[in-house]
């Protein structure tokens, strides 16, 4: 038992560490202040000198943890920095038009779903490859059917916060997250509609619109807009987000010099890689004019209108039609799901099959030649090889299977 004549609190290491008694405890305690927090621990010692020796060792071990980032200021906790990082992302990128509000809301949703609560009180200095793998294992254990793509989204959300901490000087080096995935890439063609499937899709949407014409006026209008949305997507190759953001003032009808046919030239397309433009295939013009007619808009008025072409995102109706026509999944092995992204894929495949140069397709779709080659041209294979059986030499006398 401690001597009642001893002081109830002393300091060591030039006043940096307190050694003191707490009410209700028979042991000496030790503690020190660190960036607004008071770190303390029981020495488990009843004698002052033994408690001082423990406190000294404990203090230096805590300093090592602070230096390594295991103990951090509340300002450096992941939860607090996540809020700051989101605010910074919005002001620096979204408000300046460099990123879309939808992208910001996606990142915010991912952080708030299963990331932020898990790392809320964790110091960002301690989030490394080991912490990432521990988090991933816990997510797989809690949600056995979680997809690889979902985990990748979580990783990118964590990286966004760590990148912000790095720019603020909180982190001196960014951690690298290494995943052990199968090195064999999935090079299957992006899901698209063949000519027969595309014709079937057209007829079904048109029939669905006709069916709704006498039953539900609002859904009838939605079906008509979906019909033109599908045509617009497969004739322009625009991404889903790009079409949803497209305005009347961005679209202009022009005559193609080589054919004298009318096409659309669409400018101010805000996509994944900044702002670009494209020209459509011929079918987009009729769809655009039907949209103008339904909205009661003239060509002259459309030039200055900032209204969006498409008022509703008809994902639910589109998926129901795909299920009804058995077009939701491709006939490949393994089957791939189709959605609105398949409209862009259909445009690319149709242009390749028509013999359009890959560079021009990539340029018009605001993507890379490598992406077109890897995910489309490579998989379409022999369908693109029009000259494969052309003779290389005029004096080649014996041609097999003539």
KOLRO-974467 format. One line per field, with one value per residue (C-alpha): residue number from 0; residue in one letter; chain; x, y, z. Coordinates in steps of 0.001 Angstrom, whole numbers, plus 500000, padded with zeros to 6 digits. Example, Ala and Ser with C-alpha at 12.3 -4.5 7.8 and 13.67 -1.06 7.14 Angstrom:
% residues 2
fivex: c(0,1)
drentor: c(A,S)
rolo: c(A,A)
X: c(512300,513670)
Y: c(495500,498940)
Z: c(507800,507140)
This chain:
% residues 402
fivex: c(0,1,2,3,4,5,6,7,8,9,10,11,12,13,14,15,16,17,18,19,20,21,22,23,24,25,26,27,28,29,30,31,32,33,34,35,36,37,38,39,40,41,42,43,44,45,46,47,48,49,50,51,52,53,54,55,56,57,58,59,60,61,62,63,64,65,66,67,68,69,70,71,72,73,74,75,76,77,78,79,80,81,82,83,84,85,86,87,88,89,90,91,92,93,94,95,96,97,98,99,100,101,102,103,104,105,106,107,108,109,110,111,112,113,114,115,116,117,118,119,120,121,122,123,124,125,126,127,128,129,130,131,132,133,134,135,136,137,138,139,140,141,142,143,144,145,146,147,148,149,150,151,152,153,154,155,156,157,158,159,160,161,162,163,164,165,166,167,168,169,170,171,172,173,174,175,176,177,178,179,180,181,182,183,184,185,186,187,188,189,190,191,192,193,194,195,196,197,198,199,200,201,202,203,204,205,206,207,208,209,210,211,212,213,214,215,216,217,218,219,220,221,222,223,224,225,226,227,228,229,230,231,232,233,234,235,236,237,238,239,240,241,242,243,244,245,246,247,248,249,250,251,252,253,254,255,256,257,258,259,260,261,262,263,264,265,266,267,268,269,270,271,272,273,274,275,276,277,278,279,280,281,282,283,284,285,286,287,288,289,290,291,292,293,294,295,296,297,298,299,300,301,302,303,304,305,306,307,308,309,310,311,312,313,314,315,316,317,318,319,320,321,322,323,324,325,326,327,328,329,330,331,332,333,334,335,336,337,338,339,340,341,342,343,344,345,346,347,348,349,350,351,352,353,354,355,356,357,358,359,360,361,362,363,364,365,366,367,368,369,370,371,372,373,374,375,376,377,378,379,380,381,382,383,384,385,386,387,388,389,390,391,392,393,394,395,396,397,398,399,400,401)
drentor: c(X,X,X,X,X,X,X,X,X,X,X,X,X,X,X,X,X,X,X,X,X,X,X,X,X,X,X,X,X,X,X,X,X,X,X,X,X,X,X,X,X,X,X,X,X,X,X,X,X,X,X,X,X,X,X,X,X,X,X,X,X,X,X,X,X,X,X,X,X,X,X,X,X,X,X,X,X,X,X,X,X,X,X,X,X,X,X,X,X,X,X,X,X,X,X,X,X,X,X,X,X,X,X,X,X,X,X,X,X,X,X,X,X,X,X,X,X,X,X,X,X,X,X,X,X,X,X,X,X,X,X,X,X,X,X,X,X,X,X,X,X,X,X,X,X,X,X,X,X,X,X,X,X,X,X,X,X,X,X,X,X,X,X,X,X,X,X,X,X,X,X,X,X,X,X,X,X,X,X,X,X,X,X,X,X,X,X,X,X,X,X,X,X,X,X,X,X,X,X,X,X,X,X,X,X,X,X,X,X,X,X,X,X,X,X,X,X,X,X,X,X,X,X,X,X,X,X,X,X,X,X,X,X,X,X,X,X,X,X,X,X,X,X,X,X,X,X,X,X,X,X,X,X,X,X,X,X,X,X,X,X,X,X,X,X,X,X,X,X,X,X,X,X,X,X,X,X,X,X,X,X,X,X,X,X,X,X,X,X,X,X,X,X,X,X,X,X,X,X,X,X,X,X,X,X,X,X,X,X,X,X,X,X,X,X,X,X,X,X,X,X,X,X,X,X,X,X,X,X,X,X,X,X,X,X,X,X,X,X,X,X,X,X,X,X,X,X,X,X,X,X,X,X,X,X,X,X,X,X,X,X,X,X,X,X,X,X,X,X,X,X,X,X,X,X,X,X,X,X,X,X,X,X,X,X,X,X,X,X,X,X,X,X,X,X,X,X,X,X,X,X,X)
rolo: c(A,A,A,A,A,A,A,A,A,A,A,A,A,A,A,A,A,A,A,A,A,A,A,A,A,A,A,A,A,A,A,A,A,A,A,A,A,A,A,A,A,A,A,A,A,A,A,A,A,A,A,A,A,A,A,A,A,A,A,A,A,A,A,A,A,A,A,A,A,A,A,A,A,A,A,A,A,A,A,A,A,A,A,A,A,A,A,A,A,A,A,A,A,A,A,A,A,A,A,A,A,A,A,A,A,A,A,A,A,A,A,A,A,A,A,A,A,A,A,A,A,A,A,A,A,A,A,A,A,A,A,A,A,A,A,A,A,A,A,A,A,A,A,A,A,A,A,A,A,A,A,A,A,A,A,A,A,A,A,A,A,A,A,A,A,A,A,A,A,A,A,A,A,A,A,A,A,A,A,A,A,A,A,A,A,A,A,A,A,A,A,A,A,A,A,A,A,A,A,A,A,A,A,A,A,A,A,A,A,A,A,A,A,A,A,A,A,A,A,A,A,A,A,A,A,A,A,A,A,A,A,A,A,A,A,A,A,A,A,A,A,A,A,A,A,A,A,A,A,A,A,A,A,A,A,A,A,A,A,A,A,A,A,A,A,A,A,A,A,A,A,A,A,A,A,A,A,A,A,A,A,A,A,A,A,A,A,A,A,A,A,A,A,A,A,A,A,A,A,A,A,A,A,A,A,A,A,A,A,A,A,A,A,A,A,A,A,A,A,A,A,A,A,A,A,A,A,A,A,A,A,A,A,A,A,A,A,A,A,A,A,A,A,A,A,A,A,A,A,A,A,A,A,A,A,A,A,A,A,A,A,A,A,A,A,A,A,A,A,A,A,A,A,A,A,A,A,A,A,A,A,A,A,A,A,A,A,A,A,A,A,A,A,A,A,A,A,A,A,A,A,A)
X: c(500000,501238,502434,499803,502582,503722,502547,499535,501195,504788,506411,509422,511457,511507,507765,506758,505208,502871,502870,499765,497242,493640,490662,489614,492847,495617,498203,500147,499171,501184,500222,501127,499427,499558,497781,494637,494501,495720,497329,497458,498001,498181,501708,500364,502860,502105,505528,506432,509989,508844,506009,508471,510616,507556,506329,509670,509691,506023,506553,509352,507358,504446,506776,507783,504115,503534,506499,505233,501712,500100,498958,497641,496050,492229,492725,494395,491691,490245,486653,487503,489829,487218,484800,487542,488591,485017,484595,487916,486985,483703,485235,488315,486817,482999,482350,484950,483402,486331,484317,480594,478326,477315,480936,481183,477939,479201,482408,480445,478027,480847,482644,479468,478328,481028,484323,484035,482535,485222,488180,486498,488872,491889,494895,495551,499263,498430,496400,498775,498629,498148,495223,493663,493848,492408,489512,488957,488916,486392,484158,484274,483472,480518,479282,480320,478790,480612,482032,485622,484480,482833,486041,487883,485488,486186,489906,489595,487530,490200,492895,491018,491188,494845,495736,494171,496161,499324,498667,498121,501493,499937,501323,504928,504426,501367,500859,500538,497674,498582,495878,496411,494089,494170,496679,494636,492626,489057,489280,485726,483882,481833,478168,476552,473543,473946,471928,469217,469084,469056,466118,464278,464944,463609,460406,459756,460195,457964,455311,455547,455008,451986,450576,450874,449348,445800,446623,449091,449981,453007,454525,453705,455838,458595,458535,458771,461735,463384,462964,464822,467359,468343,468640,470597,473042,473664,474126,476491,478509,478089,478468,475378,476419,477240,473793,472051,473891,473432,471523,469689,472215,474997,473411,473557,472251,474700,475102,477928,480173,480892,477291,475137,473227,472272,474133,474375,477450,477412,479744,480530,480386,481518,482978,485566,488474,487318,485202,484956,482648,481438,479484,476639,475615,472580,469878,470390,468865,465351,465486,466591,463792,461206,462494,462164,458581,457547,459012,457345,460695,461799,465306,465846,464758,466837,470066,469856,468086,470003,467286,468463,467427,466363,464208,464159,466694,464607,466797,463904,461782,464819,465766,462196,462194,465578,464258,461055,462937,465617,468254,469446,472328,474580,474872,478605,480278,480127,477091,477441,474721,473508,472486,472566,476363,475698,474350,477812,479332,476850,477839,481532,480950,478670,481250,484014,481909,481218,484977,485480,489115,489777,491518,488454,486124,488346,488558,484797,484130,486748,488678,491916,492768,494115,490712,488933,491446,491415,487703,486145,488345,490339,487184,485283,488254,487532,484417,486696,489165,487718,491032,492247,491708,493083,496038,499357,501056,499604,501646,500280,498944,497626,495018,493670,489895,489369)
Y: c(500000,503466,505769,508435,511009,510643,513291,512318,513522,513973,514675,513073,513679,517452,517637,515761,512805,512800,510002,510207,508361,507936,507685,504091,502584,501134,501678,504658,505913,507770,510040,512930,515353,514870,517190,517705,514177,512911,509500,507546,504045,502191,501323,498369,499472,500430,501908,505318,504540,501428,503444,506124,503468,502018,505472,506305,503141,503566,507184,506287,503367,505752,508206,505390,504711,508417,508577,505540,506948,504311,507157,510174,513501,513472,515771,512868,510272,508780,509816,513500,513552,511756,514662,517173,515196,515115,518860,519476,517184,519030,522515,521679,519368,519314,523036,523789,521353,518921,516081,515400,515702,512080,510963,512921,511443,507976,508433,509919,506987,504438,506133,506403,502837,500520,502393,505396,503585,500899,503318,506217,506424,504976,507225,507586,506954,503361,502537,500478,497341,495195,497333,497161,493355,493108,495343,493326,490038,491469,492658,489253,487549,489884,489884,486581,487534,490878,491473,492227,495465,496601,496014,497986,500902,500747,500814,503870,505680,504998,506174,509417,510213,509158,511288,514279,513517,513294,516684,518183,516871,514497,511498,511568,508640,507050,503345,500866,498391,495088,492553,488955,488588,486093,487552,486246,489191,488881,490012,489162,491593,494193,493173,494485,493740,491952,493265,490659,491363,495111,494786,492661,495259,498041,496223,495339,498902,500241,497617,498420,502127,501291,499080,501914,504552,503787,502697,505132,508448,509098,505657,505963,509125,507336,504442,506820,508564,505210,504230,507352,507014,503569,504845,507907,505756,503219,505955,508200,505888,508318,507091,506892,509874,511880,511266,512095,515422,516270,519524,520788,523597,520980,519312,520542,518929,519161,517553,515085,516263,512850,511574,514714,512847,514535,513709,515188,516993,516981,519297,520034,516338,516077,512590,510628,512358,515953,517740,516504,516185,513571,513091,510616,507909,508700,507156,509675,512539,511073,510266,513826,515331,513158,514453,518041,517376,515794,518705,521281,522772,524230,523938,527671,527495,524372,526204,528303,525844,524428,521837,518234,515935,513130,513905,510490,507698,504696,501940,499990,499917,499033,496109,494778,494821,493082,490365,490009,489587,487362,489894,490698,488230,487501,483999,483906,481631,482859,485066,488819,491183,493903,497396,500957,500705,498076,500823,502399,498952,498269,501503,500557,497014,498160,500710,498097,495667,498455,498838,502196,502806,502016,505356,507279,505211,505773,509499,509820,507854,509790,506680,504937,502764,500157,499898,499395,496742,494893,494751,494809,494308,491463,489573,490156,488516,487003,489098,492087,490332,491187,490762,487583,485415,487892,486404,487963,486996,487098,484070,481840,479013,476496,477802,475130,474471,476558)
Z: c(500000,499228,501956,502735,503218,499575,497087,494984,491761,490559,487197,485505,482346,482869,483469,480328,482169,485138,487698,489875,491984,490867,493129,493627,492293,494460,491692,490405,486968,484331,481475,479165,476788,473024,470555,472562,473943,477320,477033,480282,481615,484903,485991,488018,490650,494272,494967,493552,492379,490545,489028,487822,486119,484387,483345,481763,479598,478750,477636,475208,473769,473136,471403,469042,468278,467621,465246,463313,463117,465344,467580,465762,466415,466174,463180,461362,461888,458698,459432,459827,456830,454694,455234,454406,451318,449985,450516,448767,445850,445349,445433,443337,440724,440701,441132,438452,435972,435898,437434,437462,440483,439890,440327,443575,444882,443976,445985,448885,448862,448856,451759,453810,453143,454497,454468,456739,459726,459561,459501,461335,464335,462540,461981,458256,458916,459871,456757,454642,452516,455625,456810,453340,453244,456759,455683,452508,454442,456907,454055,452336,455660,456292,452673,451010,447648,447422,443942,443036,441383,444622,446570,443903,444462,448202,447515,445269,447911,450537,448137,447540,451273,451522,448479,450214,453394,451285,449655,453110,454298,456838,454967,453829,451464,449871,450617,447777,447902,446264,445443,444430,441491,438684,436210,433281,431999,430859,427256,426290,424069,425869,425712,422513,420291,416973,414027,414617,418375,417794,415397,417962,420674,418410,417595,421234,422528,419748,420522,424225,423497,421334,424108,426639,424340,425476,429013,430591,428934,431151,430621,426911,426762,428682,426227,423260,424869,425612,421952,420829,423642,422324,418751,419861,421866,419108,416506,418486,420750,423629,427198,429385,431494,428372,426869,430133,430243,426546,425897,422832,422374,422090,419035,415469,412274,409369,405949,405503,402682,401185,401080,401425,404157,407411,410601,414092,415360,419146,421052,424681,425608,429223,429549,431472,429784,429717,427143,423545,420558,418106,414911,414698,412284,410137,412333,415143,413119,413000,416733,417507,415414,417160,420492,419241,418130,421435,423378,421108,420163,416832,415413,415958,419577,420212,419320,422486,424781,427750,428398,428375,425527,427839,430842,432531,432977,431874,433338,434894,431722,429606,431862,431840,428039,427935,430245,428242,424957,426553,425526,429053,428741,425796,424332,425018,427564,430243,429501,430052,431228,428908,430031,428688,428310,425623,423346,423096,422582,419770,418027,418168,416908,414071,412926,413019,411011,408475,408002,409752,410779,414435,414973,413765,415959,419003,418288,417811,421030,423005,423972,423011,420021,422475,424177,420844,419781,423096,423803,420325,417253,418815,419763,416515,414827,411425,410887,410260,407938,404522,402696,404397,401327,398793,396850,397635,394369,390852,389769,392566,390399,392930,395334,397718,397772,394637)
